[in-house]
Amino acid sequence: MLNELIDKRKGTIDGSEDHKNKRNEFNAQASQFARERNTLNNQTREFVEEAQKHKELRDQFNKEVQDLKDQRNELNEKANVLFADIDSFKKDHGGIKSRGIKELHKQIEHMEFRQQTEVFTTEKERELIEKIKLLKEQLRDQEAEIEQNKEVKEKITLAKEYRRQASEIHERVTVLAEDAQKHHDLMVECYRKADSSREQADAAHKQFVEAQEAADNEHKLFISCQKELRDYDKVIGGLRKKTKKTKTTKEQKEVRKEAEQVFSLFKAGEKLTTEDLLLLQRSKLV
């Protein structure tokens, strides 16, 4: 029975070492997943912060765009009022049948905008340029016709100045709108990266939890083996002590029996050896 318990104890020791090694392995994995998760969470935070910066810049540019648009529209409206006055003057003084100056300006601006922003074949672009050229000639003719009037001439000069200022503002609006769009695109890209790194961080956290749970389970099994070993040690120790005591008692009985035989010889007058006397002394018979 003692040998069987010793063999079982050895198996428990092996199992305990196995659970300890697995626990340490799972703990190492959990630490690695935790580091990956923390790194990814830091990346996510950085992407969000960068996206917020681009958002602020985008909003700032959009506000500037809106303010400039308001200024541009105000200038164009002032020019339109003046051109409307000029058209009224034309109708009252000569009955010119061609399109008014205000309408010509609108047509020219529209066509020039198309030329700058749309893609044409060479032939179509040539046709568009020719139309713009004709409209500008009509505009010059009409302006030359009515500029003989001093008041009208001043209105034309002022209206043109408003148009020039509005055009300059429009160019700034275009640049700022492009900047706003650039930062909007960068903001969207940062948020996309943040979503991606957040998903990876969540996956790493899930792996961390699984590894940690596995490590905790192996630790519980290791502790259980340690308790089992202590129980084995108690039982084995008790059995060994009992076996040793039994062996000692048996030896003492044998010595006592041998000593009694020697003592019988002593009483019968037999001569004893030194060893016989020592035996009698150990047995307390003399």
Steps between C-alpha positions, in 0.01 A plus 500: 500500500786736587666446162169554324453832680858603415432426131178701510684788672755501218216520246352792691838676498517459122146633465582795727804593288295467183227734633763747623670508160169545319399773746824685436458458125145635506608789724775586250243494218264717702778753560580508128135551405471773764800683353354471150162624624655797680708592195194484275292703747774767499496499119122536502523797736767662280291450185194651669702799624644553151153470347372762744778739394407457133133551589579827675704619200226393260237688700727804519552503122127444440418796721747717308347375175151592616612844617672566167197373309285748687744779406513381140122479474465844649741646243327318215165627620631857504633449147167351390312802631728732305476292182121494539504881516716507189261267314208721600689801365559314172132424461405858571763640264508319171300180539797270434368153424811298591546337838567733795840557657398312816392196299816509288718508810314197640536311173873573477563399863306178454690402187840588646418292807410205276824542309701485824320211664374270222686274260437568128630367176722740309218583259240560773739717701577703187125556447457606863793746477348648184162551670670672795687722256178601321320572829789720618489691168126558550568612855770745389273638227213559739724648766666729245157611382372602841828619652442836332277573797720604796271357766468169317874488443560536875251221570672274249841571656368431849314188389815365334696566819241305700528217249880505522494485878240222490718307255804529726295381797367211293855388427574500873176311559611233254838455671350490849229257390769268366686525830181423690437196281859382548468511878158336479649209304787472749253504788297217343819298441608547863163385627520197268841413644368553853212259434742243362745522792208497747373174348850351525527618861165334582621176341827515699303566820282196431813288457641650820187404696503146358870452582452646849206268569702201378792607725265535799358153433849346477595680822198350679602153377857568615377601847282188511805285420698673775225424750488141380877472545473626857233236566722231348794619713290471815379150420839376376674655800255332733542162332880529508493590868270211578715259296814619677336461840378152414848402382660635819253314721564178314876537537462575869293186548759291323781649712297439819437142401868441431593671827261279700664194348844629602367580849371144532849372420641744756271366769596146408864587575615530143792731429398815309696695243544875502242527219255294710546739793445804276185340366371447854575860587312634190202286597527621861511146630811566707 
